Amino acid sequence: MKLDRRKTIVALVIAAALSAGAVGAVGEVADYGKLVDAFRRADGSRLALCLVGELAAYAGYLLAYRTVAAVAGGPLLRYRDALRVVTLGFGAFLVGSAAGALGVDFYAMKKAGATTREAARRSLALNTLDGSGLMAFAFVAGVVLLVRGASGTASSMALAWVCAVPAAVAGAAWVTSGARGERFVRFPDDTHGLRSKVRTGFAETIGGVVLVRQVVMHPVRYAGGVLGYPLFWLGDFFILWMALYAFGVSLDPPALVVAEATAWVLTLLPLPAGGSGAAEAAMTFTLHAVGVPLSHALSAAIVYRVVSFWLPVVPALLLVPQVRSLQRGLEASERAEPDPDVALPR
């Protein structure tokens, strides 16, 4: 993993331009005067508390990362190495990974001794379990909103999560169960051609879901994996909640969760520059959809992105000179003891 300074500068400029463009476009609708006034009246101490949420998010992500990496005899990453990988992943769009954090995860697993197939599946499992944590929160929040009688767009978003999450869980359980799961994770004999590549990608994806299923089915043994990502999302929710609170908005937690989860889905595609621009706009409008005034929603979205996206870029860049040291540390990683009752596809 090498840092191309020119590409890094270009990525920073593009990200900043996209964010500024989105803020400018939304600001035209929200009224710049109200936006400026919101920042003038913002409670600085509450804005500073957003950093607590970011630290909690880091801690949860680190806890889950080490646990999932080591499942069933996987790489046993030292805390220092895992922290450096997670930090680089948070700033992945700047450190030369076109695939974002997924690419950083794959790199780390490979350097820690995993085969290409294993590295791909563990990387996909990490990202799948991360998304699953958010989906679980969104489902519960959606149920609460519907029971309370939410109306309008908020009701539609809540209903979408209440319907989509069980369907996703049922689908994941179906494709990974028994002989069916073993068949789906089997690689094609022919390694050439588009069809073979699609089939290989499908097998890798299902293999990652199989790993997630094993983590969820053994919650005590893999407590770090089960609890780590929920802690990450609680920290992330706290950032947004405190950002809103700093601007005088006290948003009901279920509404906040549904708004943030929906914004996350709207920017789920691997957009350039870490989704800059699209993320700010999506967060603003989903918050507005659950009742936050547009100017306050935009103000909170800006703060949220600064804390959860721009600030982590700084330690990621500072760690780039240590990549060789990190590589040596990963290569020295041991393997965890295999779990006799946890069988993962090879």
N, C-alpha and C positions, 0 to 999 in steps of 0.2 A: 504494500500500500504506500504510494508515494503522493506527495502533495505537489501539484502543478500550480505555482504561484499565480500564473496568468489566468488559469481557469478559476482559481479561487477568487481572484479579484472580480472576474467577469460574473461569477455566480453571486457574489455579494452585491454587485451593482444591479444585476437583474432582479434579485430578490427584493432589494430596497425599492427599485423602480416599480415593481409589481405591487408591492405593499402600498407605496405612496399613491399609485394610480387608483387602487381599490378604495383607499381612504378618501382620496379626492372625489371619486365618483359617488361614493355613498354620502360623503359630506355635503355634496350639492343638494342631495335630497333631505339630509338631516338638518341642514342649516349650520353653517360654520360658526355663526355667532353663539348658538347654543352649545356647540362642541367645545369652543374655546372657554366658554363660561363654565362648562362642566369640569374641565381640567383646573380652572382657577379655584373652584370650590372644593376640589377633591381633597380627601383626608389623606395626607402623606403617610401617617403612621399605618393606616390600613393598607395603603399601596405597598408599604415595606413588608407587611405580613404576607404578601403574596409569595415572598421568597421561602416562607415556611412550607407552603404547599409544594414548591419546586423541590425542596430538600426531601420531603416525604415521598414525592414521586420518584426521585433518584433511588432512595432507600428501597422502595418496593420493587422497582425494576431490577435492581442489583440482586435482591433476595431471590426473585423468581428466575433470573437469568442463570445463576449458578445451579439452582436446583434442577431446572429443565435440561441444562447442558449435561448434567451428570446422570440422568435417568438411565437405568438399565446398562450400567457400565460405560457411560459416556465420559467425555473429558471432565476432570475434576479441576476446575479453574480456581486459582488462588484469588482471594478477595481483591488484591491489588490489581491483578490482571483483568478480572471481570469488571472492576470499576472503570478501568481505562477503556475497555471495549465499549461499555455502556456509554461513557462520555463521548467517545468518538462517534458512536451511533447516533447520539442526539444532534451531532453536527455533521451528519454523514454527507449531506448535499454539498458541503464545502471541502471535504477531505478526499475527494476523488472517487466516491462510490455512486455510480449512476443509478444503482438499484436502491439507494438510500440505506437505512439501517439494516435491511435484509442482506445487502452486500457485505456490510461490515461483519454481521453475524456469521455469514458463510466463511469469510476470510478467517475469523477467529477460530471457528471450529476446525477448519482445515489445518491451521498452524498448530492447533492443540492435538493433532493426531487423528482426527476423524477422516474417514474416506470421503470422496466426493459425494457419494450417495447419502452417507450418514450426515455430512455437514449440511447438505441441502434440506434434508428432512428435519433436522434439529432446528435449523434456522426458520423454516416454515412453521414448526411447532411453536417456537417462541412468539412469532408474530400472531399465530392463530389464538394462542392462549391469551395474549394481550388483548386482542379484539373481543375475545369471549368475555373477559372481565367487564368491558364496557357494555356489551350486549346484556349481561346479567343485570347490571344497574339500570339500564334503559328499560328493560322488561318490567322490573319492580316499580320503577317510577311511572311507567305508562299505566300500569294497573292502578296505582294510587290516584293518578289524575282522572282516569275514567270512573273510578268509584266515587270520586268527589264531584263528578259531573262537569268536567272540563268541556269547553265548547270551542267552536271555531277551528283555526289551524292547530292550536295546541292539542285539541281532541284528535285531530287527524294524525298528527305525529305520534301521539301516544298509542292510538289504535294500530298504527303501522308497526310499532315495536312489539306490541302485545301479540300480534299475529306472526310477525317475521321471526322472532326469536325461537318460539317452540318449533316452527317449521325447520329452521336451521339446525336446531339440536336433533330433531328427528331424522333429518337427512344425514347428518354426520354419524349418528348411531347406526343408521341403515348401511351406509357405505363401508363402515369399519367393522361390522360384526362378522364373526366366524369365517367360514370359507369364502364368503363374498369379499371381505376385507383382504384376505390373502390373495385372492384373484386380482383385485384392483391394484394392489401394490406390486404386482409382478411386472418386471420389465419386459419389453418386447425383444424377441430374438434378433430382429433386424434393427440395427442402430443407425440406419441411414434413412433419409427422406423426411418430409414434413410430418407425415402420419406417425412415424416412429417418434419424432421429437415431441409431438403433442401427447402421445401415449406415455412417453417417459415423464413429461411434466405432470401429467395426471397422476402417475404412480408416485412421484415425489410428494405431491400435494396430499394425497390420501395417506401416505406414510407419515407425514407430519401430523395429520389429524389422528392417526392411530396412536402416536406418541402422546398427544394431548389427552386422548381417552384414558390411557394408562395413568397419567398424572391425576386426572379427576377421579378415577376409580380407586386410587390409593391416597386419599387426602391426608392421612396422618403421616405416612412415609414421605410424601412429597408436599408437606405443609408449606414450604417456601414457595413452591410453584402455584399452589392453590390460593395463598394469601398475598403473595407478592404483588401480582398485578392489580387486585382490588385496592391494595394500599397505594399503588401508583395512580390509579384513577381517582381515589379519594383526594390525594394530593393535588391532582389536576383540577378536580371540581372546586377544591378550596381556593385555588388561584383565581378562577373565574368568579366564584361567589364573593371573595374578598375584593376583587376588582370592582364588581357591581356595588358592593357595600360602600366602597370609598367614594363612589359618586352618588351616594344617597339612595340606592335601590336595594331593597331587601327582597330578593326573589325566593319564592318557595323552592326548597331543594329538589322535589320531583320535577318541577318545571325546568329548573336549571339543567338537570341531568338529561332530560329529553331534548332540550335545545342543543346542548353540547354534543350529545350522541348523534343527533341528526346532522349537525354541521360537520361532524367527523365523517359521516357517510357521504355527504355531498362532496367531500374532498378526498375520497378514498383512492381515486386513481393516482398513479405515480406522476403527479404534476411537476413541472420544472421548478427549481429554486425552492424546494420544500413546500410547494403549494402556496407560496406567498401571493397575496392578493386575493386568491380564491378563498383562502381560509378566513381572512378578516371579513370578507363580504358575507360568507356563509354564516359565520358566527353572529354577525350583526343582525342579519335578517331572521335567523332562528330565535334569537333572543327577543327581537321585536315581535315575533309571532306568538310568544308566550306572555306578552304584555309589557315588555320593557320599552320605554320611550326610545325612539330611534337614535337620538343624539347620545343618550346614556349607553345604549347598546353598542354603538360604535366606539365610544370611549373605553368601555370595558373590554371590547374585543381587541383594541390596540394594546392595552395593558397586558391582557392575557397573552398575546403573541410576543410581546417584548420579553415577558418573564419565561414563558414555556418554549419559545423558539429562538429568539435572538440572544438572550443571555447564555444559554448552553453552547452557543457557537464559540464563545470566548475560551472556555476550558478545552473545547475540542481542538481549536487551533493551537493552544499552548501545548497540547499533548502530541501534536504531529511530530516534533523533533524526537519524541521518545518511541516512535513506531518500531525502530530496530530493537530497542530494549524490550518492548512489549512482545515482539515476535519471539525473542529468545525466551521470555517468560512463558509464553504459550507453548512453545516447543518442549519446555521442561515439564509441562503439566502431566500429572499421572491420570490413570483411568480409575473411575469409581468402581467399587465392587459390583459385579453383576447381580441383579435381583432374580432369584430363582423362579419366582412366580410371575415375572413380567417379561413377556416375550414380544420383542419388536421385530418387524419384518426386516430382512437383510437385503 
